[in-house]
Amino acid sequence: MNKLKTSDILLPPLRRKLGILGEQLRLARLRRQYSMRQVSERAGISLSSVEKIEKGSPSVSFGAYAQVLFALGLDNDILLLAKDDALGRQIQDMGLLVRKRAPKNHT
């Protein structure tokens, strides 16, 4: 029985986005003039994990991606994920009921 790999499960648009993220992390590393080994040591992960992250591998944990962001000084960018949930807000607003009440008499 063949075991499915994470990369086999991901839809192509998501695979492309991980590839873009990996490339952005690689460029951030190069702008800082860090070697992969330096990032690996600062992030506390293996060199092979850094290589996989820069290739956008879905088999690497989100925590490892976060460690690389931290090593590059970009960890606050994590807070930007799902920040503007326009679709979710629309769905939420459609389900909200606005109830109008008469003011209470305080006599």
C-alpha positions in Angstrom: 0.0 0.0 0.0 1.5 3.4 -1.0 1.5 6.1 1.5 0.4 9.5 0.2 2.9 12.3 0.7 1.8 15.7 1.8 3.0 17.1 -1.6 0.6 14.7 -3.3 -2.4 16.0 -1.4 -1.8 19.8 -1.9 -3.7 21.5 -4.7 -1.5 23.1 -7.3 -2.3 26.7 -6.3 -1.2 26.0 -2.7 2.0 24.3 -3.9 2.7 27.4 -6.0 2.1 29.7 -3.0 4.5 27.7 -0.9 7.1 27.9 -3.7 6.7 31.7 -3.7 7.0 31.8 0.1 10.2 29.7 -0.1 11.7 32.0 -2.7 10.8 35.1 -0.6 12.6 33.6 2.4 15.6 32.7 0.2 15.8 36.3 -1.1 15.4 37.7 2.5 18.3 35.4 3.6 20.5 36.6 0.7 19.7 40.3 1.3 20.9 39.8 4.9 24.0 38.0 3.5 23.3 34.9 5.7 24.3 31.5 4.6 21.8 28.6 4.8 24.0 27.2 7.6 23.7 30.4 9.6 19.9 30.4 9.2 19.8 26.8 10.2 21.8 27.4 13.4 19.8 30.5 14.3 16.5 28.8 13.7 17.6 25.6 15.5 16.6 23.4 12.6 18.6 21.2 10.2 20.3 22.5 7.1 18.2 20.2 5.0 15.0 21.7 6.5 16.2 25.2 5.5 16.8 23.9 2.0 13.3 22.4 1.8 11.7 25.6 3.1 13.5 27.6 0.5 12.0 25.2 -2.1 8.5 25.6 -0.6 8.3 22.0 0.6 5.0 21.2 2.2 6.6 18.4 4.2 8.3 20.8 6.6 6.3 21.8 9.6 4.8 25.3 10.0 6.9 25.7 13.1 10.1 25.3 11.1 8.9 28.0 8.7 8.2 30.2 11.7 11.7 29.5 13.1 13.3 30.6 9.8 11.1 33.8 9.8 12.4 34.4 13.4 16.0 33.8 12.3 15.5 36.4 9.6 13.8 38.9 11.8 10.5 38.5 10.0 8.6 36.7 12.7 6.0 39.6 13.0 4.9 38.7 9.5 3.2 35.6 10.9 0.6 38.0 12.4 -0.3 39.1 8.9 -1.6 35.6 8.0 -5.4 35.6 7.8 -5.5 39.1 9.2 -7.9 40.5 6.6 -10.6 37.8 6.4 -12.9 39.7 4.1 -14.9 36.6 3.1 -15.3 35.5 6.7 -16.5 38.9 7.7 -19.1 39.0 5.0 -20.4 35.6 6.0 -20.5 36.7 9.6 -22.3 39.9 8.7 -24.9 38.0 6.7 -25.8 35.9 9.7 -26.1 38.7 12.2 -29.5 39.8 13.2 -30.1 43.4 14.2 -32.8 43.5 16.8 -34.6 46.7 17.4 -35.9 47.2 20.9 -38.1 49.9 22.3 -36.3 51.9 25.0 -36.9 50.7 28.5 -39.2 52.9 30.6 -37.4 54.0 33.7 -40.3 55.6 35.6 
